[in-house]
Amino acid sequence: MTSALDITQAVNPPRAAFLDYPLGQTAGKVGEPQLQRAIMIEALQAFVTLKQPGSVKMLPFKWSDSEDWKSTTFSTDSRLPRVDTPQYQYDEDRVLAESCDGATCAVCFEPPRP
């Protein structure tokens, strides 16, 4: 399930269900369990019926009758700019990631990928 159609299409998943809701609300509005259930049923049905790789089902639900919420949501993007170097939440995460000796990874306990 996704609320970021352009990103989903760029990564080309086997199949996806798109809900045109604000990011973080992909399963529906808070406090509306019937709507959340309807969204989940539609999405799960899409995963069964979509046959073409990369297909995206556009779920029929609307956040509101107007599209005004999009201008507010997208104008308040507080994410940091993307960079090419690894970013770590804590210094100990960086230390663990950099301690990889080439044989095993101390962070995920699996051999590193080539």
N, CA, C and O atoms as a GROMACS GRO file, in nm:
protein
  456
    1MET      N    1   0.085  -0.118   0.000
    1MET     CA    2   0.000   0.000   0.000
    1MET      C    3   0.088   0.122   0.000
    1MET      O    4   0.196   0.124   0.059
    2THR      N    5   0.040   0.225  -0.067
    2THR     CA    6   0.120   0.346  -0.079
    2THR      C    7   0.032   0.470  -0.086
    2THR      O    8  -0.082   0.465  -0.132
    3SER      N    9   0.088   0.579  -0.041
    3SER     CA   10   0.028   0.711  -0.061
    3SER      C   11   0.125   0.800  -0.137
    3SER      O   12   0.105   0.921  -0.147
    4ALA      N   13   0.230   0.741  -0.191
    4ALA     CA   14   0.331   0.815  -0.267
    4ALA      C   15   0.341   0.751  -0.405
    4ALA      O   16   0.429   0.668  -0.430
    5LEU      N   17   0.251   0.789  -0.494
    5LEU     CA   18   0.241   0.724  -0.624
    5LEU      C   19   0.368   0.737  -0.707
    5LEU      O   20   0.412   0.639  -0.767
    6ASP      N   21   0.428   0.855  -0.712
    6ASP     CA   22   0.548   0.873  -0.795
    6ASP      C   23   0.664   0.785  -0.746
    6ASP      O   24   0.737   0.729  -0.827
    7ILE      N   25   0.680   0.774  -0.616
    7ILE     CA   26   0.787   0.690  -0.562
    7ILE      C   27   0.756   0.544  -0.589
    7ILE      O   28   0.846   0.468  -0.627
    8THR      N   29   0.632   0.504  -0.571
    8THR     CA   30   0.593   0.365  -0.596
    8THR      C   31   0.618   0.327  -0.741
    8THR      O   32   0.671   0.220  -0.768
    9GLN      N   33   0.579   0.413  -0.832
    9GLN     CA   34   0.601   0.383  -0.974
    9GLN      C   35   0.750   0.378  -1.008
    9GLN      O   36   0.792   0.302  -1.096
   10ALA      N   37   0.830   0.458  -0.939
   10ALA     CA   38   0.974   0.460  -0.965
   10ALA      C   39   1.042   0.332  -0.920
   10ALA      O   40   1.135   0.284  -0.985
   11VAL      N   41   0.996   0.275  -0.809
   11VAL     CA   42   1.060   0.152  -0.759
   11VAL      C   43   1.001   0.027  -0.822
   11VAL      O   44   1.058  -0.082  -0.810
   12ASN      N   45   0.887   0.040  -0.890
   12ASN     CA   46   0.826  -0.068  -0.967
   12ASN      C   47   0.807  -0.196  -0.885
   12ASN      O   48   0.868  -0.298  -0.915
   13PRO      N   49   0.722  -0.191  -0.782
   13PRO     CA   50   0.697  -0.311  -0.703
   13PRO      C   51   0.618  -0.413  -0.784
   13PRO      O   52   0.560  -0.377  -0.887
   14PRO      N   53   0.613  -0.538  -0.742
   14PRO     CA   54   0.535  -0.638  -0.815
   14PRO      C   55   0.389  -0.596  -0.833
   14PRO      O   56   0.330  -0.617  -0.939
   15ARG      N   57   0.332  -0.536  -0.730
   15ARG     CA   58   0.197  -0.480  -0.738
   15ARG      C   59   0.179  -0.389  -0.617
   15ARG      O   60   0.248  -0.404  -0.516
   16ALA      N   61   0.086  -0.294  -0.630
   16ALA     CA   62   0.065  -0.199  -0.521
   16ALA      C   63  -0.079  -0.147  -0.526
   16ALA      O   64  -0.146  -0.152  -0.629
   17ALA      N   65  -0.122  -0.097  -0.413
   17ALA     CA   66  -0.251  -0.030  -0.402
   17ALA      C   67  -0.223   0.113  -0.358
   17ALA      O   68  -0.158   0.135  -0.256
   18PHE      N   69  -0.272   0.210  -0.435
   18PHE     CA   70  -0.247   0.350  -0.406
   18PHE      C   71  -0.370   0.414  -0.344
   18PHE      O   72  -0.481   0.401  -0.396
   19LEU      N   73  -0.351   0.482  -0.232
   19LEU     CA   74  -0.456   0.556  -0.165
   19LEU      C   75  -0.414   0.703  -0.163
   19LEU      O   76  -0.311   0.738  -0.106
   20ASP      N   77  -0.491   0.788  -0.225
   20ASP     CA   78  -0.458   0.931  -0.235
   20ASP      C   79  -0.496   1.001  -0.105
   20ASP      O   80  -0.589   1.081  -0.100
   21TYR      N   81  -0.421   0.969  -0.002
   21TYR     CA   82  -0.437   1.024   0.133
   21TYR      C   83  -0.302   1.083   0.173
   21TYR      O   84  -0.200   1.052   0.111
   22PRO      N   85  -0.300   1.167   0.276
   22PRO     CA   86  -0.172   1.220   0.323
   22PRO      C   87  -0.079   1.108   0.369
   22PRO      O   88  -0.124   1.004   0.417
   23LEU      N   89   0.050   1.130   0.352
   23LEU     CA   90   0.148   1.032   0.400
   23LEU      C   91   0.124   1.006   0.548
   23LEU      O   92   0.096   1.098   0.624
   24GLY      N   93   0.136   0.881   0.587
   24GLY     CA   94   0.112   0.843   0.725
   24GLY      C   95  -0.032   0.804   0.752
   24GLY      O   96  -0.065   0.760   0.862
   25GLN      N   97  -0.119   0.821   0.653
   25GLN     CA   98  -0.260   0.785   0.667
   25GLN      C   99  -0.298   0.676   0.568
   25GLN      O  100  -0.415   0.666   0.529
   26THR      N  101  -0.203   0.595   0.527
   26THR     CA  102  -0.224   0.498   0.420
   26THR      C  103  -0.331   0.394   0.452
   26THR      O  104  -0.389   0.337   0.360
   27ALA      N  105  -0.359   0.370   0.578
   27ALA     CA  106  -0.462   0.272   0.614
   27ALA      C  107  -0.594   0.340   0.648
   27ALA      O  108  -0.687   0.272   0.693
   28GLY      N  109  -0.606   0.470   0.627
   28GLY     CA  110  -0.731   0.539   0.652
   28GLY      C  111  -0.721   0.642   0.761
   28GLY      O  112  -0.617   0.661   0.823
   29LYS      N  113  -0.832   0.709   0.782
   29LYS     CA  114  -0.838   0.816   0.881
   29LYS      C  115  -0.843   0.760   1.023
   29LYS      O  116  -0.906   0.657   1.047
   30VAL      N  117  -0.778   0.828   1.114
   30VAL     CA  118  -0.777   0.791   1.254
   30VAL      C  119  -0.920   0.797   1.308
   30VAL      O  120  -0.994   0.892   1.280
   31GLY      N  121  -0.958   0.695   1.384
   31GLY     CA  122  -1.089   0.695   1.447
   31GLY      C  123  -1.203   0.654   1.356
   31GLY      O  124  -1.320   0.668   1.393
   32GLU      N  125  -1.172   0.604   1.236
   32GLU     CA  126  -1.276   0.560   1.143
   32GLU      C  127  -1.251   0.414   1.105
   32GLU      O  128  -1.209   0.386   0.993
   33PRO      N  129  -1.277   0.321   1.198
   33PRO     CA  130  -1.246   0.180   1.173
   33PRO      C  131  -1.321   0.118   1.055
   33PRO      O  132  -1.267   0.030   0.989
   34GLN      N  133  -1.443   0.163   1.027
   34GLN     CA  134  -1.515   0.106   0.912
   34GLN      C  135  -1.448   0.147   0.782
   34GLN      O  136  -1.436   0.066   0.690
   35LEU      N  137  -1.403   0.271   0.773
   35LEU     CA  138  -1.330   0.316   0.655
   35LEU      C  139  -1.198   0.242   0.643
   35LEU      O  140  -1.161   0.197   0.534
   36GLN      N  141  -1.126   0.228   0.753
   36GLN     CA  142  -0.998   0.156   0.752
   36GLN      C  143  -1.018   0.013   0.703
   36GLN      O  144  -0.938  -0.037   0.624
   37ARG      N  145  -1.123  -0.051   0.750
   37ARG     CA  146  -1.152  -0.189   0.707
   37ARG      C  147  -1.181  -0.194   0.557
   37ARG      O  148  -1.131  -0.282   0.487
   38ALA      N  149  -1.262  -0.101   0.508
   38ALA     CA  150  -1.295  -0.097   0.365
   38ALA      C  151  -1.169  -0.076   0.281
   38ALA      O  152  -1.152  -0.139   0.176
   39ILE      N  153  -1.082   0.011   0.326
   39ILE     CA  154  -0.956   0.036   0.254
   39ILE      C  155  -0.872  -0.090   0.251
   39ILE      O  156  -0.819  -0.127   0.146
   40MET      N  157  -0.860  -0.156   0.365
   40MET     CA  158  -0.777  -0.277   0.371
   40MET      C  159  -0.835  -0.388   0.283
   40MET      O  160  -0.760  -0.460   0.217
   41ILE      N  161  -0.965  -0.404   0.281
   41ILE     CA  162  -1.028  -0.506   0.196
   41ILE      C  163  -1.000  -0.476   0.049
   41ILE      O  164  -0.964  -0.567  -0.026
   42GLU      N  165  -1.017  -0.352   0.008
   42GLU     CA  166  -0.988  -0.313  -0.132
   42GLU      C  167  -0.842  -0.341  -0.168
   42GLU      O  168  -0.812  -0.394  -0.275
   43ALA      N  169  -0.753  -0.305  -0.077
   43ALA     CA  170  -0.610  -0.325  -0.104
   43ALA      C  171  -0.578  -0.473  -0.115
   43ALA      O  172  -0.507  -0.514  -0.208
   44LEU      N  173  -0.627  -0.552  -0.024
   44LEU     CA  174  -0.600  -0.697  -0.028
   44LEU      C  175  -0.658  -0.761  -0.153
   44LEU      O  176  -0.597  -0.851  -0.211
   45GLN      N  177  -0.774  -0.717  -0.195
   45GLN     CA  178  -0.832  -0.768  -0.319
   45GLN      C  179  -0.745  -0.734  -0.439
   45GLN      O  180  -0.730  -0.813  -0.532
   46ALA      N  181  -0.686  -0.615  -0.436
   46ALA     CA  182  -0.597  -0.574  -0.545
   46ALA      C  183  -0.476  -0.666  -0.554
   46ALA      O  184  -0.432  -0.700  -0.663
   47PHE      N  185  -0.424  -0.707  -0.441
   47PHE     CA  186  -0.306  -0.792  -0.442
   47PHE      C  187  -0.336  -0.930  -0.500
   47PHE      O  188  -0.246  -1.001  -0.544
   48VAL      N  189  -0.462  -0.969  -0.499
   48VAL     CA  190  -0.503  -1.096  -0.557
   48VAL      C  191  -0.533  -1.080  -0.705
   48VAL      O  192  -0.499  -1.168  -0.785
   49THR      N  193  -0.595  -0.969  -0.742
   49THR     CA  194  -0.642  -0.954  -0.880
   49THR      C  195  -0.540  -0.893  -0.976
   49THR      O  196  -0.547  -0.918  -1.096
   50LEU      N  197  -0.446  -0.816  -0.927
   50LEU     CA  198  -0.345  -0.757  -1.016
   50LEU      C  199  -0.252  -0.865  -1.065
   50LEU      O  200  -0.190  -0.936  -0.985
   51LYS      N  201  -0.240  -0.878  -1.194
   51LYS     CA  202  -0.157  -0.985  -1.253
   51LYS      C  203  -0.031  -0.932  -1.320
   51LYS      O  204   0.070  -1.001  -1.325
   52GLN      N  205  -0.038  -0.811  -1.372
   52GLN     CA  206   0.074  -0.753  -1.446
   52GLN      C  207   0.177  -0.696  -1.349
   52GLN      O  208   0.142  -0.614  -1.264
   53PRO      N  209   0.304  -0.738  -1.358
   53PRO     CA  210   0.407  -0.681  -1.269
   53PRO      C  211   0.411  -0.528  -1.282
   53PRO      O  212   0.404  -0.474  -1.392
   54GLY      N  213   0.422  -0.463  -1.170
   54GLY     CA  214   0.427  -0.318  -1.168
   54GLY      C  215   0.291  -0.251  -1.167
   54GLY      O  216   0.282  -0.128  -1.167
   55SER      N  217   0.184  -0.331  -1.166
   55SER     CA  218   0.048  -0.274  -1.164
   55SER      C  219   0.020  -0.203  -1.033
   55SER      O  220   0.064  -0.246  -0.926
   56VAL      N  221  -0.054  -0.094  -1.044
   56VAL     CA  222  -0.095  -0.017  -0.927
   56VAL      C  223  -0.246   0.003  -0.934
   56VAL      O  224  -0.297   0.060  -1.030
   57LYS      N  225  -0.316  -0.044  -0.831
   57LYS     CA  226  -0.460  -0.021  -0.824
   57LYS      C  227  -0.484   0.112  -0.753
   57LYS      O  228  -0.432   0.135  -0.644
   58MET      N  229  -0.563   0.197  -0.815
   58MET     CA  230  -0.600   0.324  -0.755
   58MET      C  231  -0.724   0.299  -0.669
   58MET      O  232  -0.832   0.273  -0.722
   59LEU      N  233  -0.708   0.308  -0.540
   59LEU     CA  234  -0.821   0.285  -0.450
   59LEU      C  235  -0.919   0.401  -0.461
   59LEU      O  236  -0.876   0.515  -0.477
   60PRO      N  237  -1.051   0.375  -0.452
   60PRO     CA  238  -1.152   0.476  -0.482
   60PRO      C  239  -1.186   0.573  -0.369
   60PRO      O  240  -1.280   0.652  -0.382
   61PHE      N  241  -1.114   0.570  -0.260
   61PHE     CA  242  -1.148   0.653  -0.144
   61PHE      C  243  -1.090   0.794  -0.158
   61PHE      O  244  -0.984   0.812  -0.216
   62LYS      N  245  -1.162   0.892  -0.102
   62LYS     CA  246  -1.117   1.032  -0.107
   62LYS      C  247  -1.096   1.083   0.035
   62LYS      O  248  -1.175   1.054   0.125
   63TRP      N  249  -0.987   1.158   0.054
   63TRP     CA  250  -0.960   1.219   0.184
   63TRP      C  251  -1.068   1.323   0.216
   63TRP      O  252  -1.116   1.330   0.330
   64SER      N  253  -1.105   1.403   0.116
   64SER     CA  254  -1.211   1.503   0.134
   64SER      C  255  -1.271   1.534  -0.003
   64SER      O  256  -1.221   1.488  -0.106
   65ASP      N  257  -1.377   1.611  -0.002
   65ASP     CA  258  -1.443   1.646  -0.129
   65ASP      C  259  -1.358   1.741  -0.213
   65ASP      O  260  -1.374   1.745  -0.335
   66SER      N  261  -1.268   1.816  -0.150
   66SER     CA  262  -1.182   1.906  -0.226
   66SER      C  263  -1.038   1.856  -0.221
   66SER      O  264  -1.003   1.770  -0.140
   67GLU      N  265  -0.957   1.910  -0.307
   67GLU     CA  266  -0.815   1.872  -0.312
   67GLU      C  267  -0.728   1.971  -0.232
   67GLU      O  268  -0.606   1.965  -0.241
   68ASP      N  269  -0.790   2.060  -0.157
   68ASP     CA  270  -0.716   2.163  -0.083
   68ASP      C  271  -0.615   2.105   0.016
   68ASP      O  272  -0.511   2.166   0.040
   69TRP      N  273  -0.643   1.989   0.071
   69TRP     CA  274  -0.553   1.929   0.169
   69TRP      C  275  -0.414   1.905   0.110
   69TRP      O  276  -0.315   1.905   0.183
   70LYS      N  277  -0.406   1.884  -0.020
   70LYS     CA  278  -0.277   1.856  -0.083
   70LYS      C  279  -0.184   1.977  -0.077
   70LYS      O  280  -0.064   1.961  -0.052
   71SER      N  281  -0.236   2.096  -0.100
   71SER     CA  282  -0.149   2.214  -0.096
   71SER      C  283  -0.094   2.237   0.044
   71SER      O  284   0.020   2.279   0.059
   72THR      N  285  -0.175   2.212   0.145
   72THR     CA  286  -0.129   2.228   0.283
   72THR      C  287  -0.029   2.118   0.320
   72THR      O  288   0.076   2.146   0.379
   73THR      N  289  -0.061   1.995   0.285
   73THR     CA  290   0.025   1.882   0.320
   73THR      C  291   0.161   1.893   0.253
   73THR      O  292   0.264   1.876   0.318
   74PHE      N  293   0.163   1.923   0.124
   74PHE     CA  294   0.289   1.924   0.050
   74PHE      C  295   0.371   2.050   0.074
   74PHE      O  296   0.491   2.050   0.046
   75SER      N  297   0.310   2.156   0.124
   75SER     CA  298   0.386   2.278   0.148
   75SER      C  299   0.455   2.277   0.284
   75SER      O  300   0.536   2.366   0.312
   76THR      N  301   0.425   2.179   0.367
   76THR     CA  302   0.484   2.173   0.501
   76THR      C  303   0.583   2.058   0.514
   76THR      O  304   0.596   2.000   0.622
   77ASP      N  305   0.650   2.023   0.408
   77ASP     CA  306   0.747   1.914   0.409
   77ASP      C  307   0.866   1.952   0.496
   77ASP      O  308   0.939   2.046   0.464
   78SER      N  309   0.885   1.881   0.604
   78SER     CA  310   0.993   1.914   0.697
   78SER      C  311   1.108   1.812   0.690
   78SER      O  312   1.196   1.811   0.776
   79ARG      N  313   1.106   1.728   0.585
   79ARG     CA  314   1.214   1.629   0.573
   79ARG      C  315   1.346   1.697   0.540
   79ARG      O  316   1.350   1.803   0.478
   80LEU      N  317   1.453   1.635   0.584
   80LEU     CA  318   1.586   1.685   0.552
   80LEU      C  319   1.617   1.656   0.406
   80LEU      O  320   1.560   1.562   0.349
   81PRO      N  321   1.706   1.732   0.343
   81PRO     CA  322   1.743   1.704   0.204
   81PRO      C  323   1.810   1.568   0.195
   81PRO      O  324   1.877   1.524   0.288
   82ARG      N  325   1.793   1.501   0.082
   82ARG     CA  326   1.857   1.372   0.060
   82ARG      C  327   2.004   1.394   0.027
   82ARG      O  328   2.041   1.488  -0.042
   83VAL      N  329   2.088   1.304   0.079
   83VAL     CA  330   2.232   1.312   0.055
   83VAL      C  331   2.283   1.175   0.016
   83VAL      O  332   2.215   1.074   0.037
   84ASP      N  333   2.403   1.170  -0.042
   84ASP     CA  334   2.460   1.044  -0.090
   84ASP      C  335   2.532   0.964   0.018
   84ASP      O  336   2.567   0.848  -0.004
   85THR      N  337   2.555   1.023   0.134
   85THR     CA  338   2.629   0.954   0.238
   85THR      C  339   2.533   0.894   0.341
   85THR      O  340   2.423   0.947   0.361
   86PRO      N  341   2.572   0.784   0.405
   86PRO     CA  342   2.484   0.723   0.506
   86PRO      C  343   2.455   0.820   0.620
   86PRO      O  344   2.541   0.898   0.662
   87GLN      N  345   2.334   0.814   0.670
   87GLN     CA  346   2.292   0.896   0.783
   87GLN      C  347   2.253   0.802   0.896
   87GLN      O  348   2.189   0.700   0.872
   88TYR      N  349   2.289   0.834   1.017
   88TYR     CA  350   2.262   0.748   1.132
   88TYR      C  351   2.187   0.827   1.237
   88TYR      O  352   2.215   0.945   1.260
   89GLN      N  353   2.091   0.761   1.301
   89GLN     CA  354   2.016   0.827   1.406
   89GLN      C  355   2.102   0.845   1.530
   89GLN      O  356   2.096   0.947   1.598
   90TYR      N  357   2.183   0.744   1.560
   90TYR     CA  358   2.270   0.750   1.678
   90TYR      C  359   2.413   0.719   1.637
   90TYR      O  360   2.436   0.646   1.542
   91ASP      N  361   2.508   0.775   1.709
   91ASP     CA  362   2.648   0.751   1.679
   91ASP      C  363   2.683   0.603   1.691
   91ASP      O  364   2.766   0.553   1.615
   92GLU      N  365   2.622   0.532   1.785
   92GLU     CA  366   2.654   0.390   1.798
   92GLU      C  367   2.606   0.310   1.676
   92GLU      O  368   2.664   0.207   1.645
   93ASP      N  369   2.501   0.357   1.607
   93ASP     CA  370   2.461   0.294   1.481
   93ASP      C  371   2.572   0.308   1.376
   93ASP      O  372   2.603   0.213   1.305
   94ARG      N  373   2.631   0.428   1.369
   94ARG     CA  374   2.740   0.451   1.275
   94ARG      C  375   2.858   0.361   1.307
   94ARG      O  376   2.915   0.299   1.218
   95VAL      N  377   2.894   0.353   1.435
   95VAL     CA  378   3.008   0.270   1.477
   95VAL      C  379   2.983   0.124   1.438
   95VAL      O  380   3.073   0.058   1.384
   96LEU      N  381   2.863   0.073   1.464
   96LEU     CA  382   2.832  -0.065   1.428
   96LEU      C  383   2.840  -0.088   1.278
   96LEU      O  384   2.896  -0.187   1.232
   97ALA      N  385   2.783   0.005   1.202
   97ALA     CA  386   2.785  -0.010   1.056
   97ALA      C  387   2.927  -0.005   1.001
   97ALA      O  388   2.961  -0.080   0.909
   98GLU      N  389   3.011   0.082   1.058
   98GLU     CA  390   3.148   0.094   1.009
   98GLU      C  391   3.238  -0.018   1.059
   98GLU      O  392   3.350  -0.034   1.010
   99SER      N  393   3.191  -0.098   1.156
   99SER     CA  394   3.274  -0.207   1.209
   99SER      C  395   3.269  -0.332   1.124
   99SER      O  396   3.333  -0.432   1.158
  100CYS      N  397   3.194  -0.330   1.017
  100CYS     CA  398   3.183  -0.447   0.930
  100CYS      C  399   3.321  -0.482   0.875
  100CYS      O  400   3.387  -0.398   0.813
  101ASP      N  401   3.364  -0.604   0.899
  101ASP     CA  402   3.497  -0.646   0.856
  101ASP      C  403   3.498  -0.710   0.718
  101ASP      O  404   3.602  -0.760   0.673
  102GLY      N  405   3.384  -0.708   0.650
  102GLY     CA  406   3.378  -0.770   0.518
  102GLY      C  407   3.325  -0.911   0.523
  102GLY      O  408   3.284  -0.964   0.419
  103ALA      N  409   3.324  -0.975   0.640
  103ALA     CA  410   3.275  -1.112   0.652
  103ALA      C  411   3.132  -1.115   0.705
  103ALA      O  412   3.047  -1.186   0.652
  104THR      N  413   3.106  -1.038   0.809
  104THR     CA  414   2.972  -1.031   0.865
  104THR      C  415   2.940  -0.886   0.899
  104THR      O  416   3.030  -0.803   0.914
  105CYS      N  417   2.814  -0.859   0.911
  105CYS     CA  418   2.769  -0.724   0.943
  105CYS      C  419   2.720  -0.723   1.087
  105CYS      O  420   2.627  -0.796   1.121
  106ALA      N  421   2.779  -0.641   1.171
  106ALA     CA  422   2.742  -0.635   1.312
  106ALA      C  423   2.604  -0.577   1.333
  106ALA      O  424   2.544  -0.596   1.439
  107VAL      N  425   2.552  -0.506   1.233
  107VAL     CA  426   2.421  -0.445   1.247
  107VAL      C  427   2.311  -0.547   1.221
  107VAL      O  428   2.216  -0.557   1.299
  108CYS      N  429   2.321  -0.622   1.113
  108CYS     CA  430   2.213  -0.714   1.077
  108CYS      C  431   2.250  -0.861   1.097
  108CYS      O  432   2.168  -0.949   1.074
  109PHE      N  433   2.371  -0.888   1.138
  109PHE     CA  434   2.417  -1.023   1.165
  109PHE      C  435   2.410  -1.115   1.044
  109PHE      O  436   2.391  -1.236   1.058
  110GLU      N  437   2.423  -1.059   0.927
  110GLU     CA  438   2.426  -1.135   0.803
  110GLU      C  439   2.551  -1.096   0.726
  110GLU      O  440   2.607  -0.989   0.748
  111PRO      N  441   2.595  -1.184   0.637
  111PRO     CA  442   2.709  -1.146   0.552
  111PRO      C  443   2.673  -1.023   0.468
  111PRO      O  444   2.558  -1.012   0.424
  112PRO      N  445   2.765  -0.932   0.446
  112PRO     CA  446   2.734  -0.815   0.363
  112PRO      C  447   2.708  -0.855   0.219
  112PRO      O  448   2.758  -0.957   0.171
  113ARG      N  449   2.630  -0.774   0.153
  113ARG     CA  450   2.602  -0.800   0.011
  113ARG      C  451   2.720  -0.754  -0.072
  113ARG      O  452   2.786  -0.655  -0.039
  114PRO      N  453   2.748  -0.825  -0.180
  114PRO     CA  454   2.861  -0.783  -0.267
  114PRO      C  455   2.835  -0.652  -0.336
  114PRO      O  456   2.919  -0.604  -0.411
   0.00000   0.00000   0.00000
